[in-house]
Amino acid sequence: MRTDRLQQTLLDLNGTSADIEASALISTDGLMMASALPQGMDEDRIGAMTAALLSLGERAAMELARGKLQRILIHGERGYVIMSASGTEAVLTLLAKQDAKLGLIFLDMKRTAESLAKLI
């Protein structure tokens, strides 16, 4: 039942903007908790990559005296990968289109991450 609520929250996030293509909630150790991803995407691989990037991002923020990591943003030629903490146990990962309005997406992600953290 909890998984259904996590899944529905991700589907709601994806529906807030046409710029959001996919989302997933991943534990800090790389296990997929819930996802709203297109078919064909390897959930295990996404989970592992998220955990690795989170670890590197946290270390970089600490080593470069930037404070606590808030968000990881990857900008590729076809769009964005955005990762943000959802409580202390999970990371919300989102795929967005190239021309996405990032300010609105960051706001929607923050609200969703807070909601998901309460469900975990």
Phi, psi and omega in degrees: 000317179297321179298321178298320180291321176297313180301314181295323178297319177293319177297321176297318177300313180300329181278351182287337183208141175291345179283341181271122183261330183194160176207159179205150173250121187233135178293158182296343176263010171096010180268133180290123179264321177196153180209154171228071185250154175295153177299145178097346177278133183277106183299321180296318179294317179297318178299315180295317179296320179298314180298318180294315179295322178298315179299313179295319179297317179297318179294317179298316179299319180291309183297328182263013176054047178259001181085194182293134180299130179258318188199149171244130182235122176245126181246111177253174183293343179250007177144198188241149164242125182235131179236135180217144180298145173233086188075200181263352187254350189211165178232133174267120180247135186224142173251130182231156180291162182303318184262026183295148175274096190296325180302314179292321179295318178300319179296313179297320179297316181300313180297316181293318179300320178295318178295317180295321180300326178290333182274339184287000000 
